[in-house]
Amino acid sequence: MKKFFLPFVLALFVFTMQAQDINLLPPEKTGGKPFFETINERRSERTFMKREMPLQTLSNLLWVANGFNRPDKRTAPTGSNKQEMELYVVCDTGVYFYDAKQHLLKFIAQGDFKVALGQSHISNYAAVSIIMVADLDKSSIESARMSAGYISQNIYLFAASEELGTVARGSFNQNDLPKVLQLKSNQAVILAQPVGYLK
Ligand SMILES: Cc1cc2nc3c(=O)[nH]c(=O)nc-3n(C[C@H](O)[C@H](O)[C@H](O)COP(=O)(O)O)c2cc1C
């Protein structure tokens, strides 16, 4: 009986594409490697082994990157707390918006859009790619670029702590990626950051 039940339970907890909003799991706010070990291991990695990411890991990753750690403030700082940055998630079969306030993934579109990420030797093997998008009605592009740096470093430190690989990527298809994410004219992609399993 247990033999048949286990795969079903596991399937519930691995992040798999669904053409609907996905409730993330509450982030785990304890644990991880000690800080000095983590910073010592922070690095860019570009070679990944294809593997699905557990929903708990994705939930933790997004919260660490740019979630709310206080009622009105986030894990990454922004000038005058303007909170101009939001995250999108591109996986093998679709695209989502990370609604940080509700801690859920809002479904945007189904399909394989990884070509818009460029650098296929990295993007095709990552479990997910996090896309940092600025609302330019809230801040200047210069501030947004700085804010993206903090989010990026949060992702780097999470990856180092969890023995995942990641790399900040300023190079992506600037025409196609905003279309894939269905951005409005006031929104701009600042950075992309794939996260994957190390070989
Ligand atoms: C703003 C920014 C943009 C980057 N863009 C890319 C990129 O498009 N492709 C890539 O492979 N690495 C990219 N990188 C990663 C750098 O190449 C990497 O951080 C640098 O070589 C230092 O290596 P380290 O992160 O392991 O210390 C980028 C890094 C930053 C901060």
The ligand as an SDF file (V2000), in Angstrom:
LIG
                    3D

 31 33  0  0  0  0  0  0  0  0999 V2000
   25.0580   42.3820  -13.3680 C   0  0  0  0  0  0  0  0  0  0  0  0
   25.6610   41.0340  -13.7110 C   0  0  0  0  0  0  0  0  0  0  0  0
   25.4040   40.4730  -14.9500 C   0  0  0  0  0  0  0  0  0  0  0  0
   25.9190   39.1970  -15.2740 C   0  0  0  0  0  0  0  0  0  0  0  0
   25.5950   38.6310  -16.4740 N   0  0  0  0  0  0  0  0  0  0  0  0
   26.0430   37.3890  -16.7500 C   0  0  0  0  0  0  0  0  0  0  0  0
   25.6210   36.7310  -17.9370 C   0  0  0  0  0  0  0  0  0  0  0  0
   24.8270   37.2550  -18.7280 O   0  0  0  0  0  0  0  0  0  0  0  0
   26.0730   35.4790  -18.1800 N   0  0  0  0  0  0  0  0  0  0  0  0
   26.9330   34.8410  -17.3040 C   0  0  0  0  0  0  0  0  0  0  0  0
   27.3080   33.7000  -17.5890 O   0  0  0  0  0  0  0  0  0  0  0  0
   27.3490   35.4390  -16.1660 N   0  0  0  0  0  0  0  0  0  0  0  0
   26.9230   36.6760  -15.8610 C   0  0  0  0  0  0  0  0  0  0  0  0
   27.2790   37.2900  -14.6700 N   0  0  0  0  0  0  0  0  0  0  0  0
   28.1150   36.5560  -13.7020 C   0  0  0  0  0  0  0  0  0  0  0  0
   29.5500   37.0700  -13.6730 C   0  0  0  0  0  0  0  0  0  0  0  0
   30.2280   36.6630  -14.8450 O   0  0  0  0  0  0  0  0  0  0  0  0
   30.2400   36.5280  -12.4070 C   0  0  0  0  0  0  0  0  0  0  0  0
   29.6090   37.0600  -11.2640 O   0  0  0  0  0  0  0  0  0  0  0  0
   31.7180   36.9130  -12.3960 C   0  0  0  0  0  0  0  0  0  0  0  0
   32.4310   36.2210  -13.3870 O   0  0  0  0  0  0  0  0  0  0  0  0
   32.3870   36.6170  -11.0340 C   0  0  0  0  0  0  0  0  0  0  0  0
   32.2200   35.2420  -10.7130 O   0  0  0  0  0  0  0  0  0  0  0  0
   31.5810   34.7960   -9.3160 P   0  0  0  0  0  0  0  0  0  0  0  0
   30.1290   35.2330   -9.3130 O   0  0  0  0  0  0  0  0  0  0  0  0
   31.7030   33.2970   -9.2700 O   0  0  0  0  0  0  0  0  0  0  0  0
   32.3260   35.4820   -8.2310 O   0  0  0  0  0  0  0  0  0  0  0  0
   26.7610   38.5130  -14.3410 C   0  0  0  0  0  0  0  0  0  0  0  0
   27.0090   39.1080  -13.0820 C   0  0  0  0  0  0  0  0  0  0  0  0
   26.4540   40.3350  -12.7630 C   0  0  0  0  0  0  0  0  0  0  0  0
   26.6990   40.9220  -11.3800 C   0  0  0  0  0  0  0  0  0  0  0  0
  1  2  1  0
  2  3  1  0
  2 30  2  0
  3  4  2  0
  4  5  1  0
  4 28  1  0
  5  6  2  0
  6  7  1  0
  6 13  1  0
  7  8  2  0
  7  9  1  0
  9 10  1  0
 10 11  2  0
 10 12  1  0
 12 13  2  0
 13 14  1  0
 14 15  1  0
 14 28  1  0
 15 16  1  0
 16 17  1  0
 16 18  1  0
 18 19  1  0
 18 20  1  0
 20 21  1  0
 20 22  1  0
 22 23  1  0
 23 24  1  0
 24 25  2  0
 24 26  1  0
 24 27  1  0
 28 29  2  0
 29 30  1  0
 30 31  1  0
M  END
$$$$
